[in-house]
Each structure stands twice: as C-alpha cells, then as structure tokens.
Amino acid sequence: MVTDRRSACRVRAVIDASGTWTQPNPIGVDGLPVSGEAAACDHISYGIPDVAGAERATFAGKRVLVIGGGHSAINAALALMEIQETEPGTEIFWALRRGGVDRLLGGGLNDQLPERGALGLAAKSAMEDGRLNMLAPFAVSSIQKEGGSLRVDAKLAGAAYSIFVDRIIVTTGFRPDLSFLRELRIALDPTVEAAPALAPLIDPNLHSCGDVPPHGVVELMHPEPGFTIVGSKSYGRAPTFLMATGYEQVRSVVAEIAGDDKAAREVHLVLPKTGVCSVDLGVSRTESGQAGTCCGGPAPANVDACCAADAAAKAAEQTGCGCNGAARADNALEQVR
C-alpha cells in the first residue's frame, strides 16, 4: 500500500536555498551534452570528485582529462598531481574551452583569498614543469567507448583533434534546478537565469566574484509574493558566487520577513578581490610592446599602471586590478625555487 506523504501548509514566506550542486553542466560548449556523453557516464565525473581520497583507485595510473576553466578544475588537477607523485603512470590533461588561463592564474599574490591565489600559483608551476598537459581552446564534439578507454573527438585551436583517456572530470559549472518551481511566478534573466534585477550585477562577462555590487532582498524578489531565491542558486548559471554574498543575502531577506525594512535595504558587503580583471578583455600591446587597453581602457600616461582600472585601484591604495599579476607570480615562483 502506497501512502501519499504530501501535505500542505500555509506560510508567509519561502526562501529557496537549494543550491546547484545536483545540476552540473554537461561537456558541450553550447551548454548541451555532446554525442556519446550519456553513454560514457560511468567513465565521467562531474564537479570535484574525491580524487586523492575515496576515489583514488579510480584515477591512479590512468589518463585523465579535466575539462573546465575555473578553480574547480585546478582543484581536480592538483589532486591528480598528488596521486602522480606515487603513481607516475597517472597522466593529466587539462582542457579549457576558452583560449587560455591567464585570467584565472593571474590573481596569484593579488588574491585576497590566499588559498584561492595559491591554487593559481601551484597550477602555473605545474604547467611550467610539464606535469599538466594543457589543451586550449578545446571543444569536445563526441565521446566514444573503445575497449576500456574513451575516445574524445574535439576541436583544438580550431583543428580536429582526438585523444584517448580512461577518465574525464567535468568542471564546467552548475545551473539551478527550477523544475519544482514551475507553479510559482518567478522571473528569470534569459541568459544568466537569475532574478532580472540581480542578473546584470553578477553577469560573469562583466564581473568577477570579487566585484559584485552589494545586493539583498530588493534584487532577489520575484513576482510570487514572499518568495526569494538565495545562495548559489540565486546566481543562476553565473559561476562567481562567494559564500559571503549568500550570508548577506539571507540577512537582508530575513530582515524583510521580520518587518525591518530599513535593515533589509542597508546591504553591506565587502568581497575579497580576485586579483584578476573582472572582464576578460586581455591586454593589448602597442608596437613598442607596452600595455595598451585592458580593464577600463589605457592608464594615464604619467601613472605606473597597466590600465585605467589598475590606476584607479592603486590610487585607492589597493594592490591594483591584477592584470599584471602574472609577472608578480613569476617572481614569487622564482623565490620559492
């Protein structure tokens, strides 16, 4: 006999903080699974598997392809390198769907989250030592099982490329599960999948996790009365969420529910800078080799800075925007050696 355990209760407010961890993005650069991905799922891990711990035997001595261009990918690659120290047959290939990792690694010493900055420096050192085989830009077109291995067909820098690996780790981000909200009146930005007022503040094409403006209940509201989405799920498909942001979101929303309108709207948020530019425009070079434009255009001629954002940050007695962090990282690595 099956008993219906569903029940209904009336509430004044609902806060959805269900996160995104159960909704990993697939491999395809278009946000869709590639041909053969579902059939090869027993050889594919999504997110950050416990590579050096419970799942060590799965990866030790294997050829592993890590796909993704964020700190999750760095975590997975460095964990594989731990295995590599005792299992030298372990080969690591790191594939990025965009052109390079300068923006990701450039934070280094500028990163106000030291552990995150250390990840970038460690990955940079591993690349220089040849322990990480970089593939970029890399776009998978299909996956096929061949024996106990996977054949991955892709475009590497625009040219056809194939590689055989034993395992794939996919760290291409997550997206919100909206299936159980279908009967609620929610409004979402069509690109970021966040509340319309929040979306332009967190768009990863414009902002890094360290320069998202303070926001609270006003930006998190949906047409459904008393309903808000907070935490990583509130960011939709944007990968720039920090826990400090979520804490302030919840404080603001709870203050609104408690009737403290003033406290709900006085949002205070100081986020650690990433040490990299918030917009990945790259640094153009003049014919003389000097830096041209990057974050916000060129720096004033009489200022020792790589771009306008770098000059403004230094004028405010900060470390700078981080565009030139790669050089500082190189110096730091030399000192470590």
N, C-alpha and C positions, 0 to 999 in steps of 0.2 A: 504494500500500500504506500503510495507516494503522498506525502503531506506538503501542501503549499505553505512554505515558511514565510512568504512575503507578508509584510504588514505595512501599514501607512501611519504616519504621524505628522501632525501639523507643526511647523517650525517657523520662526520669524526670519531666519537667515540660513543660508547654506554656503560653506566655504569648501571649494574643491581644491584639495592639495594632494591629488593622487599621483602627481609626478608624471614622468615619461619613460621610466626605466624599462617598462614592459613593451615599449613600442620602438624598437631600434629601426633606423633607416636601412634600407637594402643597399646593395652594392652599386647599382646603376647611377651614373652621374645625373640622370634625369629624375631621380627620386623613385625609380621603379626597379623591381628585381630584374636581373639580367637573365638571359636564356640559360637554363640549367641550374640556376641558383637554388631553387627549391629542392630539386632532386639531389643536390650535393650538400644539403643542410647538415648531415651527420659529420661532415668534414669542416664545417664553418662555425665559428664562434662569433657572437655579436656582443659589443660592449667591451669590457675589460675582464677576460677570464682569469682565474687564479692560476696563472701560468707557472709561477715558481713554487706554488703550494700544492693544493689538492689535485690540480690537473697537470702537474709536472710530467708525468709519464706520457701524456697525450702529445706533448710538444718536444720532449727531449730527443735529440738526434734527428729531428725532422727538418724538412724545408718548409719554412713558414712565411706566408705572405701577409703582411699587415697593411690594411687599406684604411687611410684616413689622414687628415692633416691637422689634428689637434693634440692637446695634451694627453688625451686617452690613448692615442696611437703611440706617443712617446712612452707612456707607462707600460704599454704592452711590449714595445720593442726593448726597453731596458730590462723588463722581467725576463724576456727571452735571452738577453745577454747574460743574465745571471746563470741560466742553465748552460749557456755556451761555454762558460768557464770550466765546467766539469764534463760537459758533453760537447766536445769540439765539432762533432758532426752536425750540430744544430746550425742551420743556415737561415739568415733573417733577411727578408726583402721588404722594404718599406715603400709602398706605392702611394703617391699623392695625386689627387685628382686635379690639383692646380699646379702651377709651374714650379714652385719652389717653397722652401721652408724658412726663408729669411725673416719673414714677419713673425713666424712662430718662435724661432730661436733667438731673434734679435733682442728680446726683453732682457734676458740674462741678468746682469747686475742691476739693471734699472727696475726689475720687477719687485714691487713692494710685497708680494707674496714670495718669500725667499725659496720655499720648496718648489714652487712652480718655476721660478727662474733657474733653479738648479737643474730641473728636468731638461730645460733647453740647452744648458751648457753641457750636460752629460751626453745628450743626443748629438750635439755638434762634435764633441770629442770622438764619439763612436764613429761618426761618418768619416772624420779625418783619419781614423785608424783603420778604416776599411771593414769594420765589423758590421756595419749596416749597409746593405746594398740598396741604393736609392733608385727609384723608378718614378720619373716625373716629367711632364704631366702624364698621367696614366688613367685610361678609361676602359674598363672591362666591357667586352661585348658579349662573351659567353663563357660558360664553365662546363666542362665535360669530365665525367669519371672515366679514367683509363687505368684499369687494374686497381691498385690501392692508392693511386695518386689522382690529382686533379690537373687537367689541362686548362689553363686560363688563357683565353684569347683576348687581346686588348689592342688599344692604340697607345703607343708610347711616343710622345712628342710628335703625334700625328702619323706615325708609321705603324704598320701591322707588326705585332709582337706577340709571342706565345711563351709561356713559362709553365713548367711542371712543378707543383708543390704538393706537400702532404696535408697541410692545414692552411686555412685562411682565417684571419681575425679581422672582423669588420668593425671599425670605429668611426662610422660616418654620421654619428649623432642620433638623436631620438626625436620623436614627434608625439604630440598629445593624443590620448585615446578619447575621442569625442563621441563614441558610439552610445554611451549611456546618458548623454545629454541631449539626445535628439528631440525630446519633448519639451525642452526648455528653450526660452527665447534668448539665444546667445548671438552676439555679433562678433565676427572674426575678420581680421585683415586677410585678404585673399592670398597674400604672399607669405607673411610671417606666421599666420594662424594664431595671432594674439588679439586681445581686445583692440579695437580701432584706435583708441586714444593712446594705447601703450606701444603699438607696433612701430611708429616712427622713432620712438625713443630707444628701441632695442635692436633695430634693424642691423644685422651683422655687416651689411655693406657700408654702414655709416658709423657704427660704434663697436668698440671692443668692450669686454666685460667691465673694464675699469673706468669707462667714461659715460656710462648710462646715467642720465639725469635722475634725481630723486623722484619717486612716484609712489602713490598709495591708492586708497580706495577710489578716488576720482577717476584715475586712469584704468582701474581694474573693473569698473562697473559694467554690467551687461543689461540689456533691456529687461531681463527677468528680474523683478523686484527682489532685493535681498540676496542675490546670487553673485558670487565672485569666484574667480579662479586665481590662486596664488601659487608661489613657488615656481619650480622649473616649468610646470605645465602652463603657467601664465605667459611664458616666453614663446609658446608655440614651437616653431621649428628653429628659433634662434638659439645657437649654442653658447651664448655669452652669459648665462646665469651664474651668479655667485650667491652663496647661502646668506650672506649679509643682506642682500637685496630682499630675499624671501622673509627674513626676520622683520624687516621694516615694513614690508607689505602687510604681513599678518598683524603687526602692531596697529597700523593705520586702519585696517578693516575691522578689527575688534573694537577699537575706539569708536568707530562709526556705529557699530551694533550697540555699544554701551550708551550711545547718545552723546558722546563727547565730540561734537562736530569740529571744534577747534583743534583738538589733539589729532583727530583723523586727518586733517589737512595740513598740519605742520609736520611735513615729512623731512626728516634729517637723514642723509645717507652720505657717508664718506667711504668711497670704494678704493681699494688698493690699485694703483696704476699697474698696467701690464708691462710697461717699458717698451711697448711697440706702438706704431701708429694705429689709430682707430680705423683708418681707411687704408686698404692695401693698394695704394696707387703706385708704390715703388718710388725710387729716387732717380729722376732723370739726370743725365750728365751733359754738361756742355762740352764743346770740342776740347776745352782745356782740361777736362776731367773733373771739374768742380761740380759739386752738387747743385742741381737746379731746383725743381719744384718737388715737393712731396706732400707733407701734411699742411694744407692751407696755403700753398704757394711758396715762393722763394723767401729766404730770410733777408732782412735789411742788409745792405752791403757792408755796413760798419759793425755788424754783430757776428760773433763767433757761434754760428748755429747752422744746422743743415736745412732748415725750412722755417716757415713762419710759426708753426706750432711749437717747434723746438725753441725758437727765440722767445715766444710768449711764456713757455714753461720755465725757462731759465730766468726770465725777468721776475717771475713769481717765486724765485728761489727754490724751484724744483729741479729734478735731475735732467729734465728735457723730455722730448716726446719719445725718444728711443730709437729713432731711425738710424742713428749712428751707433747703436748699441753693439752691433756686430764687431766693430773694431775693439770696443772695450772687452767684449767676450774673448776675442783672440788674445788680448793681453793677459786676461785672467788665466786662460788656459796655459799660456807660456809660463806664468808664475807658478802654476800648480805643477807643471813638468819640471 
